């Protein structure tokens, strides 16, 4: 962009122009044309005078900034007292930025361990239907129940209704 904006010295600009590939050169030419058109379109605006209201507002801001940053010569011999930070809002220390992330991390750790131990404690309790393993009552029922029939799983009061069955010869299964 510095090349397209004409901000490079002559030697660097010549080296870039020489090394430029044709497709890049056409894109840079588009940037150059756009820059020239924008400059021509905005040239009349640059010649307009700055509105008085804007000038006065900017001058007021400059004066206030200078007053705050540069001590006046009349107060050089005056005694300066440092105010306590709690009395001066400009001197208050920002709150430590590490407190909230630390609190969030601790909450996450507590809930993580709680979830782990809750899941571990209830792992050996029956939950109704479970994922079919090779020796589970669900797996046994899925192999025996015909489509549309209902059966009670062995060793529990849970029931299963077969909506569809897996056909033989390894074709895809439907839902149960």
C-alpha positions in Angstrom: 0.0 0.0 0.0 2.9 2.4 0.6 3.8 1.9 -3.1 0.3 2.7 -4.2 0.1 5.7 -1.9 3.4 7.1 -3.3 5.1 6.9 0.2 8.3 5.1 -0.9 11.5 6.6 -2.0 12.3 6.5 -5.7 14.8 3.6 -5.5 12.5 1.3 -3.5 9.5 2.2 -5.7 11.5 1.4 -8.9 12.6 -2.0 -7.5 9.1 -2.9 -6.5 7.7 -1.8 -9.9 10.4 -3.9 -11.7 9.6 -7.0 -9.6 5.8 -6.7 -9.8 3.9 -9.5 -11.6 1.3 -8.4 -14.2 -1.8 -9.4 -12.1 -0.4 -7.6 -9.1 0.4 -4.6 -11.3 -3.2 -4.3 -12.5 -4.5 -4.4 -8.9 -2.0 -1.7 -7.9 -3.0 0.4 -10.9 -6.6 0.2 -9.6 -5.5 1.4 -6.2 -3.6 4.3 -7.9 -6.6 5.3 -10.0 -8.9 5.2 -6.9 -6.4 7.3 -4.9 -6.3 10.0 -7.6 -10.1 10.0 -8.0 -10.6 10.4 -4.2 -8.0 13.1 -4.0 -9.7 15.0 -6.9 -13.2 14.6 -5.3 -12.1 15.8 -1.9 -9.9 18.7 -3.0 -12.7 21.2 -2.8 -13.5 20.1 0.7 -9.9 20.8 1.7 -10.2 24.4 0.6 -13.3 25.0 2.8 -12.7 27.0 6.0 -13.0 25.1 9.3 -16.3 26.0 11.0 -15.8 28.4 14.0 -17.7 26.1 16.4 -15.4 23.2 15.6 -12.3 25.4 16.0 -13.5 26.7 19.3 -14.3 23.2 20.6 -10.9 21.8 19.6 -9.1 24.9 21.2 -11.1 24.4 24.4 -10.0 20.7 24.6 -6.3 21.7 23.9 -6.5 24.4 26.7 -8.0 21.9 29.2 -5.3 19.3 28.4 -2.5 21.8 28.8 -3.9 23.0 32.1 -4.0 19.5 33.4 -0.6 18.5 32.3 1.6 21.6 32.7 1.9 23.2 36.2 1.4 27.0 36.2 4.4 29.2 37.1 2.4 30.8 39.9 2.1 27.5 41.8 5.8 26.6 41.6 6.6 27.7 45.1 3.3 26.4 46.5 3.3 23.4 48.7 2.0 20.2 47.0 0.1 17.6 48.9 -0.5 14.1 47.6 -4.1 13.0 48.1 -4.9 9.5 49.2 -6.0 7.3 46.3 -9.4 6.7 47.8 -10.0 10.5 47.9 -9.0 11.1 44.3 -10.9 9.0 41.7 -8.2 9.7 39.2 -5.6 8.0 41.4 -7.6 4.9 42.4 -5.9 1.6 41.5 -7.8 -0.6 39.1 -9.0 -3.8 40.6 -6.7 -6.7 40.1 -7.5 -8.3 36.7 -6.7 -11.8 37.9 -9.4 -12.1 40.6 -12.3 -13.0 38.2 -10.4 -15.5 36.1 -9.2 -17.2 39.3 -12.7 -17.4 40.7 -14.1 -18.8 37.4 -11.3 -21.4 37.4 -12.0 -22.5 40.9 -15.7 -22.8 40.1 -14.9 -24.9 37.0 -12.6 -27.2 39.0 -15.2 -27.7 41.8 -18.0 -28.5 39.3 -15.6 -30.7 37.3 -14.7 -32.8 40.3 -18.3 -32.8 41.5 -19.5 -34.0 38.2 -16.8 -36.7 38.0 -17.5 -38.1 41.4 -21.3 -37.9 41.0 -21.0 -39.8 37.7 -18.6 -42.3 39.2 -20.8 -42.9 42.3 -23.9 -43.5 40.1 -22.1 -45.6 37.5 -23.0 -49.0 39.0 -26.7 -48.2 39.6 -29.2 -49.4 37.0 -30.6 -46.5 34.8 -33.2 -48.2 32.7 -32.0 -48.8 29.2 -28.2 -48.8 28.8 -26.0 -49.0 25.8 -26.1 -52.4 24.3 -23.1 -54.5 25.2 -22.5 -58.0 24.1 -23.8 -59.6 27.3 -26.5 -57.1 28.3 -30.2 -57.8 28.5 -30.8 -55.1 25.9 -28.5 -56.7 23.4 -30.2 -60.1 24.1 -33.6 -58.5 23.5 -32.6 -56.7 20.4 -31.5 -60.0 18.9 -34.8 -61.8 19.7 -37.7 -59.2 19.6 -39.4 -59.0 16.2 -40.3 -55.7 14.6 -43.4 -54.2 16.2 -43.3 -56.5 19.3 -42.6 -55.4 22.9 -40.6 -57.3 25.5 -39.4 -56.9 29.1 -35.7 -56.9 29.6 -34.3 -59.7 31.7 -33.6 -58.8 35.3 -35.5 -55.5 35.3 -38.9 -54.0 34.7 -37.7 -52.0 31.7 -39.5 -52.6 28.4 -38.4 -52.3 24.8 -40.5 -52.1 21.7 -38.7 -53.0 18.5 -39.7 -50.4 15.8 -37.4 -52.2 13.3 -34.7 -54.8 13.2 -31.4 -55.3 11.6 -31.9 -57.5 8.6 -29.5 -60.3 8.0 -26.4 -60.2 5.8 -25.0 -57.0 7.3 -27.4 -54.5 5.9 -28.0 -51.3 7.8 -30.1 -51.4 11.0 -33.1 -49.1 11.7 -34.1 -47.6 15.1 -35.4 -49.6 18.1 
